[in-house]
Amino acid sequence: MQHASPASVRGVAGLGALLAGLALAGGAAAAVVDVPAGAGLQQAVTAAAAGDVLRLAPGEYPGNLVIDKPLTLEGPPDRSAIIMGERSGRTIWVRAADVTLRRLSIRHSGLSLPDMDAGVFLDRTAHGALIEHNDILDNLMGVYVWGPNAALVRANRIVGNTELRVAERGNGVSVWNSPGTQVLDNDISAGRDGIFSNTSKHNLFRGNRFRQLRYAVHYMYTNDSEVSNNVSEDNDIGYAIMYSHRLVVRNNLAVRSNDQGMMFNYANDAVITGNVVQGGAKCVFLYNANNNRFEFNHFQGCDIGIHFTAGSDGNAISGNAFIQNQNQVKYVGTRVIEWSRDGRGNYWSDNTAFDLDGDGIADTAYRPNGIVDQVLWRAPAARILLNSPAVSIVRWAQSQFPALLPGGVIDSAPLMRAPDLPAATVTGPLQ
């Protein structure tokens, strides 16, 4: 005959006492219930009354937990209460409104993208969920916000599964059709996208830090929302804004993006202000993006400051600084595009102009591209002729006869000094 060990007897007794206490609390007001390490957490949730606070001791708890009533689960300040998933499914699946998860370590979800596996899965009924101050580690998706209203994901550390290839990973936070959801002050790394928002509206993504990702922030079909005061470092693209309208993108930082610091693809009627992009292939790429307002941004140290395509129209671009980019502007088209507004243009670090009347505006217009640039973009093999006498003659003729200039960007009122950034702009990389 086998005898149970003293430790297992104590565990069973502790769980029995916990469930008995929860049963007694069920008929009373919401209670704070201490949950010992190793207890069956699903049983504790089932026995709890709506509104109870389950306070977890340091230690490990079995995951694949389903929460179907308003509850608070909170761990110690050092996040030493570990909820360990089974490497299949969702480590915590929230199906009720007004659930709070706080100061927990949530790990080891499944790895199936079609099944929407996640460390924390907020179902469409999880309105008003609060996910804050957690370590959400080694999951496919960190937090998947799938349809609830007004969820708040705040001040979490979210690190993806680094054994997967980037294309196989999930996002740090995914937001789908979740009006009013906010993602604030999180540290997100080693996933596919930091925040991916799709088919949503009235969202706020602010104060987050991103690294080792494909895109820091990826917007698809998300309207009337704000991206502000975020930091992207060493990602492929910092802020990818696609098929979204009436956004505010302000006071963000993108450092050393591999491809683009900011990308706007069919993004319309947005205000893009106070952002800093430092280093990378392209500071900004505009593709079929219309009626946007760019002002008080600093684009610095990129191969191309801004790549502006012919499909973009109606954009107001003034008050920005283009500093030490190898090519300030790449525009392949025949239209003339004016980049000044109300007598005020942009600052160009390579513009050797004069300001004889001292009004802060250069006395001559600035044209970042000429005939030679257009030829090189259309026929890169022509670069071999750059130092030839023929190219020198073309450049001289352009300078003497402006009518020879092709269509392109012109700044009729270039600034003599770079405008100051708004005080709220994040101006330093991650520490």
C-alpha positions in Angstrom: 0.0 0.0 0.0 1.4 3.5 -1.0 1.3 6.3 1.5 1.0 10.0 0.6 4.0 12.1 1.5 3.6 14.8 4.2 4.1 17.5 1.6 1.3 16.2 -0.6 -1.0 15.9 2.4 -0.3 19.5 3.3 -1.0 20.6 -0.3 -4.3 18.8 -0.4 -5.2 20.1 3.1 -4.3 23.7 2.1 -6.4 23.5 -1.1 -9.3 22.1 0.9 -9.1 24.9 3.4 -8.9 27.4 0.6 -11.9 26.1 -1.2 -13.8 25.9 2.1 -13.0 29.6 2.8 -14.0 30.6 -0.7 -17.3 28.7 -0.3 -18.0 30.6 2.9 -17.0 33.9 1.3 -19.3 33.3 -1.7 -22.4 34.3 0.2 -20.8 37.5 1.7 -19.3 40.6 0.2 -16.3 40.4 -2.1 -13.3 39.1 -0.2 -9.5 39.0 -0.3 -8.4 35.3 -0.4 -4.8 34.1 0.0 -3.9 31.3 -2.5 -1.0 29.1 -1.5 1.7 28.1 -4.0 0.9 24.9 -5.9 -2.9 25.2 -5.3 -5.3 24.4 -8.0 -5.8 27.8 -9.4 -8.8 26.9 -11.6 -10.6 25.4 -8.6 -9.9 28.6 -6.7 -11.4 30.7 -9.5 -14.4 28.5 -9.8 -15.1 28.7 -6.1 -14.6 32.5 -5.8 -17.4 35.0 -5.7 -17.6 37.8 -8.3 -15.4 40.7 -7.3 -13.1 38.6 -5.0 -9.4 39.3 -5.0 -7.2 36.1 -5.2 -3.8 37.0 -3.8 -1.2 34.5 -5.0 1.8 33.6 -2.9 5.3 33.2 -4.5 5.6 29.9 -6.4 4.2 28.2 -9.5 0.6 27.6 -10.4 -0.8 25.5 -13.3 -2.0 27.5 -16.2 -4.6 27.1 -19.0 -6.8 29.1 -16.6 -10.3 30.2 -17.6 -11.7 33.2 -15.8 -15.5 33.6 -16.4 -16.5 36.1 -13.6 -15.2 39.5 -12.4 -12.1 38.8 -10.3 -8.7 40.2 -9.4 -5.6 37.9 -9.5 -2.6 39.5 -8.1 0.9 38.4 -7.1 3.7 39.8 -5.0 5.5 43.0 -6.0 8.4 40.9 -7.4 6.1 39.0 -9.8 7.2 35.7 -8.3 3.8 34.1 -8.6 4.2 32.1 -11.8 1.3 30.9 -13.9 2.8 28.2 -16.2 0.9 27.2 -19.3 0.9 23.7 -20.8 2.6 24.8 -24.1 -0.8 24.5 -25.8 -3.7 26.8 -25.8 -4.0 30.0 -23.7 -2.2 30.4 -20.4 -5.0 32.7 -19.1 -8.3 33.0 -21.0 -10.5 35.9 -19.7 -14.1 35.6 -20.7 -15.8 38.0 -18.2 -15.8 41.8 -17.8 -13.9 43.7 -15.1 -11.1 41.2 -14.6 -7.7 42.4 -13.3 -4.4 40.5 -13.6 -1.6 42.2 -11.7 2.0 41.5 -10.7 2.0 37.9 -12.1 4.5 36.0 -14.2 2.5 34.5 -17.1 4.4 31.9 -19.3 4.4 29.1 -21.8 1.3 29.4 -24.0 0.8 27.3 -27.0 2.4 28.2 -30.3 -0.5 28.0 -32.8 -1.2 31.2 -34.6 -4.5 29.9 -36.1 -5.7 29.0 -32.6 -4.8 32.4 -31.3 -2.7 31.0 -28.5 -1.6 33.7 -26.0 -0.3 34.4 -22.6 -3.4 36.4 -21.9 -6.4 36.1 -24.2 -9.1 38.8 -23.6 -12.2 37.5 -25.2 -14.9 39.7 -26.7 -16.8 39.6 -23.4 -13.8 40.8 -21.3 -14.8 44.5 -21.3 -12.9 46.7 -19.0 -10.1 44.2 -18.4 -7.0 45.6 -16.6 -3.6 43.8 -17.3 -0.9 45.6 -15.5 2.6 45.2 -14.0 3.0 41.6 -15.2 5.9 39.6 -16.7 4.4 38.0 -19.8 7.2 35.8 -21.1 7.8 33.0 -23.6 4.3 33.0 -25.1 3.2 33.1 -28.7 1.1 36.3 -28.3 1.7 38.3 -25.2 -1.7 39.8 -24.8 -4.5 39.2 -27.4 -7.3 41.8 -27.0 -10.0 40.1 -29.2 -13.0 42.3 -29.3 -13.7 43.7 -25.8 -14.3 47.4 -25.2 -12.0 49.6 -23.1 -9.4 47.1 -22.0 -6.2 48.5 -20.5 -2.8 46.8 -20.9 -0.3 48.8 -18.8 3.2 48.6 -17.6 3.9 45.0 -18.5 7.2 43.4 -19.6 6.4 41.3 -22.6 9.0 39.0 -24.2 8.2 36.6 -27.0 9.4 33.1 -27.8 12.9 33.6 -29.3 13.1 30.0 -30.6 10.6 30.7 -33.3 11.5 32.6 -36.5 10.2 36.1 -36.6 7.5 35.3 -39.1 6.2 32.4 -36.8 6.0 34.5 -33.7 3.0 36.3 -32.3 2.8 40.0 -31.4 3.5 41.5 -28.0 0.0 43.0 -27.9 -2.7 42.3 -30.6 -5.8 44.5 -30.7 -8.8 43.4 -32.8 -12.0 45.3 -33.0 -11.6 46.7 -29.4 -12.8 50.3 -29.3 -11.4 52.4 -26.4 -8.6 49.9 -25.6 -5.3 51.5 -24.4 -1.8 50.0 -24.4 0.4 52.1 -22.2 4.0 52.0 -20.8 4.8 48.4 -21.7 8.3 47.1 -22.5 7.9 44.7 -25.5 10.6 42.7 -27.3 11.4 39.6 -29.3 8.1 39.1 -31.0 6.8 39.7 -34.5 5.1 43.2 -34.0 5.2 45.1 -30.8 1.6 46.2 -31.1 -0.6 45.1 -34.0 -4.0 46.8 -34.3 -6.6 45.6 -36.8 -10.1 46.8 -37.5 -10.4 49.0 -34.4 -11.0 52.6 -33.4 -10.5 55.1 -30.6 -7.4 53.4 -29.3 -4.4 55.0 -27.5 -0.9 53.4 -27.7 1.4 55.6 -25.5 4.7 55.4 -23.7 5.7 51.9 -24.8 9.2 50.7 -25.6 10.0 48.3 -28.4 13.0 46.3 -29.6 14.0 43.2 -31.6 10.8 43.2 -33.6 9.6 43.4 -37.2 7.4 46.5 -36.6 7.2 48.4 -33.3 3.6 49.5 -34.0 1.6 48.1 -36.9 -1.8 49.8 -37.7 -4.3 48.2 -40.1 -7.8 49.6 -40.5 -7.6 51.4 -37.2 -9.2 54.9 -37.2 -9.5 57.9 -34.9 -6.6 56.8 -32.7 -3.3 58.0 -31.2 0.3 56.7 -31.1 2.4 58.9 -28.9 5.6 59.0 -26.8 6.7 55.5 -27.8 10.3 54.4 -28.3 11.4 52.0 -31.1 15.0 50.8 -31.2 16.6 48.5 -33.7 13.4 47.2 -35.3 12.8 46.6 -39.0 10.2 49.4 -39.1 9.3 51.7 -36.2 5.8 52.8 -37.0 3.9 51.2 -39.9 0.6 53.0 -40.4 -1.5 51.3 -43.0 -5.1 51.8 -44.3 -6.0 53.9 -41.3 -7.5 57.4 -41.1 -7.6 60.4 -38.8 -4.7 59.4 -36.6 -2.5 61.4 -34.3 1.2 60.2 -34.4 3.2 62.4 -32.1 6.3 62.7 -30.0 7.6 59.2 -30.9 11.2 58.1 -31.3 12.6 55.6 -33.8 16.3 54.8 -33.6 18.3 52.7 -36.1 15.3 51.1 -37.9 16.6 48.6 -40.5 14.1 49.7 -43.2 12.0 52.7 -42.2 11.5 54.7 -39.1 7.9 55.6 -40.1 5.8 54.2 -43.0 2.5 55.6 -44.1 0.6 53.4 -46.7 -2.9 54.6 -47.5 -2.9 56.5 -44.3 -5.0 59.7 -44.6 -6.0 62.8 -42.7 -3.4 62.2 -40.0 -1.4 64.6 -37.9 2.2 63.6 -37.6 4.1 65.9 -35.2 7.0 66.1 -32.9 8.5 62.7 -33.9 12.3 61.9 -34.1 13.7 59.4 -36.5 17.5 58.7 -36.2 19.3 56.4 -38.6 18.2 53.6 -40.9 17.6 53.1 -44.6 14.6 55.5 -44.8 13.5 57.9 -42.1 10.0 58.1 -43.6 8.2 56.4 -46.5 5.0 57.7 -47.9 3.0 55.5 -50.3 -0.4 56.6 -51.4 -0.8 58.6 -48.2 -3.0 61.7 -48.6 -4.0 64.9 -46.7 -1.7 64.4 -43.8 0.0 67.1 -41.8 3.7 66.7 -41.0 5.3 69.3 -38.7 8.0 69.7 -36.0 9.5 66.3 -36.8 13.3 65.6 -36.9 14.5 63.2 -39.6 18.2 62.6 -39.2 21.1 60.4 -40.3 19.2 58.1 -42.7 20.1 57.0 -46.2 16.9 58.7 -47.4 15.2 61.4 -45.3 11.8 60.9 -46.9 10.8 58.7 -49.8 7.7 60.3 -51.3 5.8 58.5 -54.0 3.7 60.0 -56.7 0.5 58.5 -55.4 0.5 60.8 -52.3 -1.3 64.1 -52.5 -2.6 66.9 -50.4 0.1 66.5 -47.7 1.2 69.6 -45.7 4.9 69.2 -44.9 6.4 72.2 -43.1 8.4 73.1 -39.9 10.4 69.8 -40.0 14.1 69.3 -39.9 16.0 67.1 -42.4 19.5 66.7 -41.0 22.5 64.9 -42.5 20.6 62.4 -44.5 22.5 61.0 -47.5 19.6 61.9 -49.7 17.1 64.3 -48.1 14.2 63.5 -50.4 13.6 60.8 -52.9 10.7 61.7 -55.3 10.3 60.1 -58.7 7.6 62.0 -60.5 7.0 64.9 -62.8 4.6 67.1 -60.6 5.9 70.1 -58.7 5.2 69.5 -54.9 5.4 72.5 -52.6 6.7 71.8 -49.1 6.1 75.1 -47.4 3.0 76.4 -45.8 2.0 80.0 -44.9 5.4 81.3 -45.8 7.2 78.7 -43.6 9.1 75.7 -45.0 11.5 73.1 -43.5 15.1 73.1 -42.3 17.6 71.3 -44.6 21.1 70.7 -43.2 22.7 70.8 -46.7 21.1 74.0 -47.8 23.9 76.6 -48.1 21.6 79.6 -48.3 21.6 83.2 -47.2 19.2 85.2 -45.0 20.0 88.8 -45.8 16.9 90.2 -44.2 17.3 88.1 -41.0 13.7 86.8 -40.9 14.8 83.2 -40.4 13.8 82.2 -43.9 16.4 81.5 -46.6 16.4 84.0 -49.5 16.2 81.3 -52.2 14.1 78.2 -52.6 15.5 74.7 -51.9 15.2 71.9 -54.4 16.4 68.6 -53.0 16.4 66.7 -56.3 17.5 67.6 -59.8 17.6 65.9 -63.3 20.6 63.8 -62.3 18.8 62.4 -59.3 15.8 61.5 -61.4 18.0 59.7 -64.0 19.8 57.7 -61.3 16.6 56.5 -59.7 15.2 55.4 -63.0 18.5 53.9 -64.3 20.8 53.1 -61.4 23.5 51.9 -63.8 24.0 55.5 -64.8 25.8 56.1 -61.5 29.0 55.2 -63.3 28.7 58.6 -65.2 28.5 60.7 -62.0 32.0 62.1 -62.4 31.8 62.6 -66.1 31.9 66.1 -67.8 28.4 65.5 -69.2 26.9 65.3 -65.7 28.8 68.4 -64.6 27.4 70.3 -67.6 23.8 69.2 -66.7 24.2 70.3 -63.1 25.6 73.7 -64.2 22.8 74.2 -66.7 20.2 73.5 -63.9 21.8 76.1 -61.6 21.8 78.7 -64.4 18.4 78.0 -66.0 15.8 76.9 -63.4 13.3 76.3 -66.2 15.3 73.1 -66.9 14.5 71.7 -63.5 12.2 68.7 -63.6 9.1 68.3 -61.5 9.7 67.5 -57.9 9.8 68.8 -54.4 10.4 72.5 -53.8 10.6 74.3 -50.5 10.0 78.0 -51.3 10.6 79.2 -47.7 13.3 77.0 -46.2 14.2 77.6 -42.6 17.7 78.7 -41.5 17.6 76.7 -38.2 16.0 73.5 -37.1 12.8 74.1 -35.2 12.7 73.0 -31.5 11.0 69.8 -30.6 7.9 69.8 -28.3 9.0 69.4 -24.7 7.0 66.1 -24.5 9.0 64.3 -27.2 11.1 61.4 -26.1 14.7 62.2 -27.3 16.9 59.4 -26.1 17.3 55.7 -26.9 16.5 52.9 -24.5 18.8 52.6 -21.5 
